[in-house]
Amino acid sequence: MPRSERAEPSVAPLAEACLGYLAENPEELLAFMQFAGLDPDALRRSVGSPPLQRGLIDYFASNEPILLALCANSGMSPEQFMRVWHRLNPTE
């Protein structure tokens, strides 16, 4: 199915994909943890929470190289990702 016809991901699965990407890329995981002010225990306690989900999506939306890598690896378009980000961050 072409990318444009796939269902748009929801927040939780998208955040899970972001966290999975970070787990596979330790240097990026460390950068995210430093950015978010999380130590390993705090990150573990936060997994699945709405604030962490939103933070992961915001982090990827603001970091084009990892956003593009995540999208390429998951078969999602950057536009699909950013539509979810825009739902979380309405401008009106």
ChimeraX commands (.cxc) that place a marker at each C-alpha (Angstrom):
marker #1 position 0.00,0.00,0.00 radius 0.5
marker #1 position 1.46,3.42,-0.84 radius 0.5
marker #1 position 2.58,5.50,2.11 radius 0.5
marker #1 position -0.11,8.12,1.54 radius 0.5
marker #1 position -2.84,5.50,1.94 radius 0.5
marker #1 position -1.63,4.06,5.23 radius 0.5
marker #1 position -3.47,4.90,8.40 radius 0.5
marker #1 position -2.01,7.75,10.36 radius 0.5
marker #1 position -0.30,6.51,13.52 radius 0.5
marker #1 position -1.65,7.45,16.90 radius 0.5
marker #1 position 0.41,8.98,19.69 radius 0.5
marker #1 position 1.24,5.88,21.74 radius 0.5
marker #1 position 2.51,3.67,18.88 radius 0.5
marker #1 position 4.43,6.60,17.40 radius 0.5
marker #1 position 6.10,7.35,20.73 radius 0.5
marker #1 position 6.88,3.64,21.11 radius 0.5
marker #1 position 8.55,3.68,17.68 radius 0.5
marker #1 position 10.58,6.73,18.73 radius 0.5
marker #1 position 11.71,5.03,21.93 radius 0.5
marker #1 position 12.55,1.86,20.00 radius 0.5
marker #1 position 14.69,3.87,17.59 radius 0.5
marker #1 position 16.51,5.49,20.51 radius 0.5
marker #1 position 17.04,2.10,22.19 radius 0.5
marker #1 position 18.73,0.87,19.00 radius 0.5
marker #1 position 20.93,3.99,18.86 radius 0.5
marker #1 position 22.53,4.48,22.29 radius 0.5
marker #1 position 24.21,7.78,21.40 radius 0.5
marker #1 position 20.82,9.22,20.39 radius 0.5
marker #1 position 19.22,7.78,23.52 radius 0.5
marker #1 position 21.83,9.53,25.66 radius 0.5
marker #1 position 21.26,12.80,23.79 radius 0.5
marker #1 position 17.49,12.53,24.38 radius 0.5
marker #1 position 17.95,11.71,28.07 radius 0.5
marker #1 position 20.27,14.70,28.52 radius 0.5
marker #1 position 17.85,16.96,26.64 radius 0.5
marker #1 position 14.90,15.76,28.73 radius 0.5
marker #1 position 16.82,15.72,32.01 radius 0.5
marker #1 position 16.15,12.02,32.57 radius 0.5
marker #1 position 18.40,9.46,34.20 radius 0.5
marker #1 position 17.92,5.75,33.35 radius 0.5
marker #1 position 15.59,5.12,36.32 radius 0.5
marker #1 position 13.41,8.14,35.53 radius 0.5
marker #1 position 13.19,7.06,31.90 radius 0.5
marker #1 position 12.13,3.53,32.90 radius 0.5
marker #1 position 9.45,4.93,35.24 radius 0.5
marker #1 position 8.17,7.26,32.50 radius 0.5
marker #1 position 7.79,4.70,29.73 radius 0.5
marker #1 position 4.21,4.75,28.47 radius 0.5
marker #1 position 3.29,7.99,30.20 radius 0.5
marker #1 position 1.67,10.76,28.15 radius 0.5
marker #1 position 4.37,13.32,29.07 radius 0.5
marker #1 position 7.14,11.03,27.82 radius 0.5
marker #1 position 5.18,10.13,24.70 radius 0.5
marker #1 position 4.72,13.80,23.86 radius 0.5
marker #1 position 8.35,14.55,24.68 radius 0.5
marker #1 position 9.58,11.81,22.37 radius 0.5
marker #1 position 7.43,13.04,19.50 radius 0.5
marker #1 position 8.51,16.65,20.11 radius 0.5
marker #1 position 12.15,15.61,20.23 radius 0.5
marker #1 position 11.97,13.75,16.92 radius 0.5
marker #1 position 9.97,16.56,15.29 radius 0.5
marker #1 position 12.74,19.00,16.20 radius 0.5
marker #1 position 15.59,16.73,15.05 radius 0.5
marker #1 position 15.32,16.16,11.30 radius 0.5
marker #1 position 18.10,13.54,10.93 radius 0.5
marker #1 position 16.57,11.14,13.44 radius 0.5
marker #1 position 13.04,11.94,12.24 radius 0.5
marker #1 position 14.01,10.95,8.71 radius 0.5
marker #1 position 15.84,7.83,9.92 radius 0.5
marker #1 position 12.84,6.74,12.00 radius 0.5
marker #1 position 10.48,7.30,9.08 radius 0.5
marker #1 position 12.72,5.42,6.65 radius 0.5
marker #1 position 13.05,2.48,9.05 radius 0.5
marker #1 position 9.34,2.30,9.87 radius 0.5
marker #1 position 7.90,2.92,6.41 radius 0.5
marker #1 position 6.11,6.03,7.62 radius 0.5
marker #1 position 6.34,9.33,5.79 radius 0.5
marker #1 position 7.65,12.42,7.59 radius 0.5
marker #1 position 4.31,14.05,6.75 radius 0.5
marker #1 position 2.43,11.34,8.66 radius 0.5
marker #1 position 4.71,11.86,11.65 radius 0.5
marker #1 position 4.29,15.63,11.56 radius 0.5
marker #1 position 0.49,15.36,11.33 radius 0.5
marker #1 position 0.55,13.58,14.69 radius 0.5
marker #1 position 2.91,16.24,16.07 radius 0.5
marker #1 position 0.55,18.98,14.83 radius 0.5
marker #1 position -2.42,17.28,16.53 radius 0.5
marker #1 position -0.45,17.48,19.78 radius 0.5
marker #1 position 0.60,21.08,19.12 radius 0.5
marker #1 position -2.35,22.90,17.54 radius 0.5
marker #1 position -1.62,26.44,16.43 radius 0.5
marker #1 position -5.15,27.74,16.93 radius 0.5
marker link #1:1,2 radius 0.2
marker link #1:2,3 radius 0.2
marker link #1:3,4 radius 0.2
marker link #1:4,5 radius 0.2
marker link #1:5,6 radius 0.2
marker link #1:6,7 radius 0.2
marker link #1:7,8 radius 0.2
marker link #1:8,9 radius 0.2
marker link #1:9,10 radius 0.2
marker link #1:10,11 radius 0.2
marker link #1:11,12 radius 0.2
marker link #1:12,13 radius 0.2
marker link #1:13,14 radius 0.2
marker link #1:14,15 radius 0.2
marker link #1:15,16 radius 0.2
marker link #1:16,17 radius 0.2
marker link #1:17,18 radius 0.2
marker link #1:18,19 radius 0.2
marker link #1:19,20 radius 0.2
marker link #1:20,21 radius 0.2
marker link #1:21,22 radius 0.2
marker link #1:22,23 radius 0.2
marker link #1:23,24 radius 0.2
marker link #1:24,25 radius 0.2
marker link #1:25,26 radius 0.2
marker link #1:26,27 radius 0.2
marker link #1:27,28 radius 0.2
marker link #1:28,29 radius 0.2
marker link #1:29,30 radius 0.2
marker link #1:30,31 radius 0.2
marker link #1:31,32 radius 0.2
marker link #1:32,33 radius 0.2
marker link #1:33,34 radius 0.2
marker link #1:34,35 radius 0.2
marker link #1:35,36 radius 0.2
marker link #1:36,37 radius 0.2
marker link #1:37,38 radius 0.2
marker link #1:38,39 radius 0.2
marker link #1:39,40 radius 0.2
marker link #1:40,41 radius 0.2
marker link #1:41,42 radius 0.2
marker link #1:42,43 radius 0.2
marker link #1:43,44 radius 0.2
marker link #1:44,45 radius 0.2
marker link #1:45,46 radius 0.2
marker link #1:46,47 radius 0.2
marker link #1:47,48 radius 0.2
marker link #1:48,49 radius 0.2
marker link #1:49,50 radius 0.2
marker link #1:50,51 radius 0.2
marker link #1:51,52 radius 0.2
marker link #1:52,53 radius 0.2
marker link #1:53,54 radius 0.2
marker link #1:54,55 radius 0.2
marker link #1:55,56 radius 0.2
marker link #1:56,57 radius 0.2
marker link #1:57,58 radius 0.2
marker link #1:58,59 radius 0.2
marker link #1:59,60 radius 0.2
marker link #1:60,61 radius 0.2
marker link #1:61,62 radius 0.2
marker link #1:62,63 radius 0.2
marker link #1:63,64 radius 0.2
marker link #1:64,65 radius 0.2
marker link #1:65,66 radius 0.2
marker link #1:66,67 radius 0.2
marker link #1:67,68 radius 0.2
marker link #1:68,69 radius 0.2
marker link #1:69,70 radius 0.2
marker link #1:70,71 radius 0.2
marker link #1:71,72 radius 0.2
marker link #1:72,73 radius 0.2
marker link #1:73,74 radius 0.2
marker link #1:74,75 radius 0.2
marker link #1:75,76 radius 0.2
marker link #1:76,77 radius 0.2
marker link #1:77,78 radius 0.2
marker link #1:78,79 radius 0.2
marker link #1:79,80 radius 0.2
marker link #1:80,81 radius 0.2
marker link #1:81,82 radius 0.2
marker link #1:82,83 radius 0.2
marker link #1:83,84 radius 0.2
marker link #1:84,85 radius 0.2
marker link #1:85,86 radius 0.2
marker link #1:86,87 radius 0.2
marker link #1:87,88 radius 0.2
marker link #1:88,89 radius 0.2
marker link #1:89,90 radius 0.2
marker link #1:90,91 radius 0.2
marker link #1:91,92 radius 0.2
view
